[in-house]
Amino acid sequence: MTTLKIAELPTDYPAYQAGMREGDVLLAVDSEKVSTWTQARLKISTVAEGDAIDFKVKHENGEIERFIVDRCAMMNLTKKEEV
């Protein structure tokens, strides 16, 4: 099973400031389950710039949480890994 783990997320990025962390696993984008980074990027790209995106992530401690982040902030994720 592929998981979408955030491998690098600088502390000055809005996604980090919203509460996402390195090691979090992306589960869904705007309530749609995603299983590849290609799917996630495609879903993000359909949202108009300046609009918010609803992300569902699983933290390393197992807690599942939702975050609302500006689309531009998510485009700044510089390094991702599929595990």
Secondary structure, DSSP 8 states (H G I E B T S, - for coil): ---EEEEE--TTSHHHHHT--TT-EEEEETTEE--SHHHHHHHHHTS-TT-EEEEEEE-TTS-EEEEEEEHHHHTT--EEEE-
